[in-house]
Amino acid sequence: MNEKGRISSAQARELLQRQLTVWHLARENYKAYANIQSRRFDMGGFTIEAQYNPSRMPSSSAKIDEQSLRQRPCFLCPHHLPQEQEKLPFGTEYFLLCNPYPIFPEHFTISSREHAAQEILPRFADFLDLSRQLEACTVFYNGPKSGASAPDHLHFQAVTRRRMPVERELNEQLSRSRLVLETSGGRLYALTDYLHNCFVIKARTRETATALFRTVYNALDIEPDETEPKMNLFALCDRQEGQTLILVPRRRHRPWQCAAEGADKFLSSPGAADMGGLFITVRKEDFERLTSDILRDIYGQVCYSDADMGRAVKRIKYMNPKH
């Protein structure tokens, strides 16, 4: 990453302020976000915060089958961006953009300049670089069938730090987690008996973070017609503590209720924010009828079960017998 293409959290915030001045759509949606309705659910040892955010309807209802993707213009390709959208270079391969449909007080999309597939492994080094440069933000990745509304165009997102329950509760949850691997430069934990079971990596160097990430990646299931394991991935960087990665393995993209009709329909397309404990609803009726039982059902459908996590841990142990 050359110096010319470096970015900072301060530059990202300045971009957002400029966009709110000149871009009507972004200004109106951020204004609406300031008055967003939310509900808090105590799930017994951890929290889910539900957000009613109708501006996210296009994302939650996006058709991501191959035919639909081919038939629509890619909204992340530079030549399809709105005229008002300013592009802040990140390195030579990405632009940082203000997300005009915010889930957070500060919400950015970091998009590939080229129309490239949404795959994390070839771009993992860039993902780590981004989290280090945007140190005041949490950076995340939605897999192509794990919440990405543009699964055909590589992108990351960066958002306000500590707005998701998983960030605020992480240290407490780690105290009851299982230590799976320990190396000279980092640790890998498995967090189960949790609504959104996950792996947590603590690493002091990027080399250790990369090695531990690949270890988990290689232990997860990949469907025959897919290019990578379903997952949502978070990165937080701290100069004192180093790198923290939270990897939430996924069983499926959307719950069955998303495609149901009538009274059974519940429009939910869980992505990284939902896996971070910030459950997004786009319809008023869904927000109002949401219960702890519905949350448990939806997360149970789309996330790894304790048994799934156990199998992944066994694979990790088998591949790393000395640890």
VEXDRENDREN-921511 format. One record per residue (C-alpha): x, y, z; residue number from 1. Coordinates in Angstrom, 1 decimal. Layout:
BEGIN
     east    north       up     i
        X        Y        Z   NUM
...
***
This chain:
BEGIN
     east    north       up     i
      0.0      0.0      0.0     1
      1.8      3.2     -1.1     2
      1.7      6.3      1.0     3
     -0.3      8.2     -1.6     4
     -3.1      5.8     -1.2     5
     -3.2      5.8      2.6     6
     -6.4      6.9      4.4     7
     -7.3      7.7      8.0     8
    -10.4      7.8     10.1     9
    -10.3     11.6     10.1    10
    -10.2     11.7      6.3    11
    -13.2      9.4      6.1    12
    -15.2     11.6      8.5    13
    -14.3     14.7      6.5    14
    -15.6     12.9      3.4    15
    -18.9     12.1      5.2    16
    -19.3     15.7      6.2    17
    -18.7     16.9      2.6    18
    -21.2     14.4      1.2    19
    -23.9     15.4      3.7    20
    -23.5     19.0      2.4    21
    -23.8     18.3     -1.3    22
    -25.7     15.0     -1.6    23
    -29.4     15.2     -0.9    24
    -30.0     11.4     -0.7    25
    -27.2     10.9      1.9    26
    -28.2     13.9      3.9    27
    -31.9     12.8      4.2    28
    -31.0      9.2      5.1    29
    -28.5     10.2      7.7    30
    -31.0     12.7      9.1    31
    -33.6      9.8      9.3    32
    -31.0      7.6     10.9    33
    -30.6     10.1     13.7    34
    -34.2      9.4     14.7    35
    -34.1      5.6     14.1    36
    -36.3      3.4     16.3    37
    -34.7      0.6     18.2    38
    -35.5     -2.2     20.6    39
    -33.2     -4.0     23.0    40
    -33.4     -7.8     23.7    41
    -31.6     -9.5     26.7    42
    -30.9    -12.9     25.3    43
    -29.4    -14.3     28.6    44
    -25.8    -13.2     28.8    45
    -25.7    -11.2     25.6    46
    -27.7     -8.5     23.8    47
    -29.4     -8.1     20.5    48
    -30.4     -4.5     19.4    49
    -33.1     -4.4     16.8    50
    -33.2     -1.4     14.4    51
    -36.1     -0.3     12.3    52
    -34.4      1.1      9.2    53
    -36.7      1.2      6.1    54
    -33.9      2.8      4.0    55
    -32.3     -0.7      3.9    56
    -35.2     -2.3      2.0    57
    -33.2     -2.4     -1.3    58
    -30.4     -4.4      0.5    59
    -32.7     -6.7      2.4    60
    -34.8     -7.6     -0.6    61
    -31.9     -7.7     -3.2    62
    -32.0    -10.5     -5.7    63
    -28.6    -12.1     -5.8    64
    -29.1    -15.0     -8.2    65
    -26.8    -15.0    -11.2    66
    -29.5    -14.1    -13.7    67
    -30.6    -11.1    -11.6    68
    -27.0     -9.9    -11.1    69
    -26.4    -10.1    -14.9    70
    -29.5     -8.1    -15.7    71
    -28.9     -5.1    -13.4    72
    -26.1     -2.5    -13.6    73
    -23.5     -3.0    -10.8    74
    -24.1     -0.1     -8.5    75
    -20.5     -0.3     -7.1    76
    -18.7      0.1    -10.5    77
    -17.3      3.6    -10.6    78
    -19.1      4.5    -13.9    79
    -22.5      3.7    -12.2    80
    -21.9      5.7     -9.0    81
    -24.2      8.7     -8.5    82
    -22.8     12.0     -9.8    83
    -22.8     13.4     -6.2    84
    -20.7     10.5     -4.8    85
    -17.2     11.5     -4.0    86
    -14.4      8.8     -4.2    87
    -11.5      8.8     -1.7    88
     -8.7      6.6     -3.0    89
     -7.5      3.7     -0.8    90
     -4.3      2.4     -2.3    91
     -4.5      1.9     -6.1    92
     -7.3     -0.7     -6.2    93
    -10.1      0.7     -4.0    94
    -12.2      3.8     -3.4    95
    -13.7      4.7      0.0    96
    -17.3      5.9     -0.4    97
    -19.9      7.3      1.9    98
    -22.7      4.7      2.3    99
    -25.9      6.7      1.6   100
    -28.1      4.0      3.4   101
    -26.5      4.0      6.9   102
    -27.0      1.5      9.6   103
    -24.4      3.4     11.8   104
    -23.7      7.1     12.5   105
    -20.6      6.7     10.2   106
    -21.0      4.2      7.4   107
    -18.5      3.7      4.6   108
    -18.1      1.3      1.7   109
    -14.7      0.4      0.4   110
    -15.1     -0.8     -3.1   111
    -12.8     -2.3     -5.6   112
    -12.1      0.0     -8.6   113
    -12.5     -3.0    -10.9   114
    -15.5     -5.3    -11.1   115
    -14.0     -8.3     -9.2   116
    -15.6    -11.2     -7.3   117
    -16.5    -10.9     -3.6   118
    -13.8    -13.2     -2.2   119
    -11.9    -12.6      1.0   120
     -8.9    -14.8      0.7   121
     -7.1    -13.0     -2.2   122
     -7.8     -9.7     -0.5   123
     -7.3    -10.5      3.1   124
     -4.1     -8.4      3.3   125
     -6.0     -5.4      2.0   126
     -8.7     -6.1      4.7   127
     -6.1     -6.0      7.4   128
     -4.5     -2.8      6.0   129
     -7.8     -1.1      5.9   130
     -8.5     -1.9      9.6   131
     -5.1     -0.6     10.5   132
     -5.5      2.7      8.6   133
     -9.1      3.2      9.8   134
     -8.2      2.5     13.4   135
    -11.2      4.4     14.8   136
    -13.6      2.2     12.8   137
    -14.7     -1.4     12.8   138
    -14.2     -2.9      9.3   139
    -16.2     -5.9      8.1   140
    -16.8     -8.2      5.2   141
    -20.0     -9.9      4.0   142
    -19.5    -13.1      2.1   143
    -21.3    -13.3     -1.3   144
    -24.1    -15.4      0.2   145
    -23.8    -13.9      3.7   146
    -25.5    -10.5      3.4   147
    -23.6     -8.8      0.6   148
    -26.2     -7.0     -1.6   149
    -23.5     -6.7     -4.3   150
    -22.0    -10.2     -4.2   151
    -20.5     -9.7     -7.7   152
    -18.3     -6.7     -6.8   153
    -15.6     -6.8     -4.1   154
    -16.2     -4.5     -1.2   155
    -15.7     -4.0      2.5   156
    -17.4     -1.7      4.9   157
    -16.2      0.5      7.8   158
    -18.4      1.8     10.5   159
    -18.5      3.6     13.9   160
    -16.5      1.6     16.5   161
    -18.3     -0.1     19.4   162
    -21.9      0.3     18.1   163
    -22.5     -3.4     17.8   164
    -23.1     -5.4     20.9   165
    -20.5     -8.1     19.9   166
    -17.8     -5.4     20.2   167
    -18.9     -4.2     23.6   168
    -19.4     -7.6     25.0   169
    -16.4     -9.4     23.5   170
    -14.1     -9.5     26.5   171
    -16.8    -10.8     28.7   172
    -17.8    -13.5     26.2   173
    -14.1    -14.5     25.7   174
    -13.9    -15.3     29.4   175
    -16.2    -18.3     28.8   176
    -14.9    -19.2     25.4   177
    -12.7    -22.2     24.4   178
     -9.1    -21.6     23.6   179
     -8.5    -23.6     20.4   180
     -5.0    -22.7     19.4   181
     -2.2    -20.6     20.9   182
      0.9    -19.5     19.1   183
      3.8    -17.3     20.0   184
      2.0    -14.3     18.4   185
     -1.7    -15.0     18.9   186
     -4.7    -17.0     20.1   187
     -7.7    -18.5     18.4   188
    -10.9    -18.9     20.4   189
    -14.2    -20.6     19.7   190
    -17.3    -19.0     21.2   191
    -20.3    -21.3     21.4   192
    -23.7    -21.4     23.2   193
    -24.1    -18.0     21.7   194
    -26.8    -16.8     19.3   195
    -24.2    -16.1     16.6   196
    -21.4    -18.6     17.3   197
    -18.0    -17.4     16.1   198
    -14.3    -17.7     16.1   199
    -12.2    -14.9     17.6   200
     -8.6    -14.3     16.7   201
     -6.2    -12.2     18.8   202
     -2.9    -11.5     17.0   203
      0.0     -9.2     17.6   204
      1.3     -9.3     14.0   205
     -0.4     -9.4     10.6   206
      1.4    -12.7      9.8   207
     -0.1    -14.4     12.8   208
     -3.6    -12.9     12.0   209
     -3.3    -14.2      8.5   210
     -2.1    -17.7      9.5   211
     -4.9    -18.1     12.1   212
     -7.5    -16.8      9.7   213
     -6.4    -19.3      7.1   214
     -6.6    -22.1      9.7   215
    -10.3    -21.3     10.4   216
    -11.1    -20.7      6.7   217
     -9.8    -24.2      5.8   218
    -11.9    -25.8      8.5   219
    -15.2    -24.5      7.4   220
    -17.6    -26.1      5.0   221
    -17.8    -24.9      1.3   222
    -20.9    -25.7     -0.7   223
    -20.1    -27.4     -4.1   224
    -21.5    -24.4     -6.1   225
    -19.8    -21.7     -4.0   226
    -16.2    -20.3     -4.0   227
    -15.7    -19.8     -0.2   228
    -17.2    -20.7      3.1   229
    -20.2    -18.6      4.1   230
    -19.1    -16.0      6.6   231
    -19.1    -12.6      8.1   232
    -15.8    -11.2      9.2   233
    -15.0     -8.2     11.5   234
    -11.6     -6.6     12.0   235
    -10.6     -4.2     14.8   236
     -7.1     -2.8     15.2   237
     -5.6     -1.4     18.4   238
     -2.0     -0.2     18.6   239
     -1.6     -1.7     22.1   240
     -3.5     -4.9     21.7   241
     -2.9     -5.6     18.0   242
     -5.4     -7.2     15.7   243
     -8.8     -8.7     16.7   244
    -10.8    -10.7     14.1   245
    -14.3    -12.0     14.7   246
    -15.3    -14.7     12.1   247
    -19.0    -15.7     12.2   248
    -19.5    -18.9     10.0   249
    -22.8    -19.1      8.3   250
    -25.1    -22.1      7.4   251
    -27.3    -20.2      5.0   252
    -27.9    -16.7      3.6   253
    -31.5    -16.0      4.6   254
    -34.1    -17.6      6.9   255
    -37.1    -19.4      5.3   256
    -39.4    -16.6      6.5   257
    -37.8    -14.1      4.1   258
    -39.4    -15.9      1.1   259
    -42.6    -16.8      2.8   260
    -46.0    -15.3      2.0   261
    -48.7    -13.8      4.2   262
    -48.5    -13.9      8.0   263
    -45.4    -16.1      7.9   264
    -43.3    -13.6      6.0   265
    -40.5    -11.9      7.9   266
    -38.1     -9.9      5.7   267
    -34.7    -10.5      7.1   268
    -31.4    -10.8      5.2   269
    -28.8    -11.1      7.9   270
    -25.4     -9.6      7.2   271
    -22.4     -8.6      9.3   272
    -24.3     -6.0     11.3   273
    -26.9     -8.6     12.3   274
    -24.0    -11.0     13.2   275
    -22.6     -8.2     15.4   276
    -25.9     -8.2     17.4   277
    -27.5     -5.3     15.5   278
    -30.6     -6.9     14.0   279
    -31.9     -4.9     11.0   280
    -35.6     -4.8     10.2   281
    -37.0     -2.9      7.2   282
    -40.7     -3.4      7.7   283
    -42.6     -1.8     10.6   284
    -44.7     -4.9     11.1   285
    -41.6     -7.0     11.5   286
    -40.0     -4.6     13.9   287
    -43.1     -4.5     16.1   288
    -43.7     -8.2     16.3   289
    -40.1     -9.2     16.8   290
    -39.6    -11.4     19.9   291
    -36.7    -13.2     21.5   292
    -38.1    -16.5     20.1   293
    -38.1    -15.1     16.6   294
    -34.5    -13.9     17.0   295
    -33.4    -17.3     18.2   296
    -35.1    -19.0     15.3   297
    -33.6    -16.7     12.6   298
    -30.1    -16.8     14.0   299
    -30.4    -20.6     14.5   300
    -31.1    -21.0     10.8   301
    -28.3    -18.9      9.4   302
    -25.5    -19.4     12.0   303
    -23.3    -22.4     12.9   304
    -24.8    -24.6     15.6   305
    -22.7    -25.8     18.6   306
    -22.3    -29.1     16.7   307
    -21.1    -27.3     13.6   308
    -18.6    -25.4     15.6   309
    -17.4    -28.6     17.3   310
    -16.7    -30.2     13.9   311
    -14.8    -27.2     12.7   312
    -12.7    -27.2     15.9   313
    -11.9    -30.9     15.4   314
    -10.7    -30.1     11.9   315
     -8.5    -27.3     13.2   316
     -7.0    -29.6     15.9   317
     -6.4    -32.3     13.3   318
     -4.6    -29.9     11.0   319
     -2.6    -28.4     13.8   320
     -1.6    -31.4     16.0   321
      1.3    -29.6     17.7   322
     -1.0    -26.9     19.2   323
***
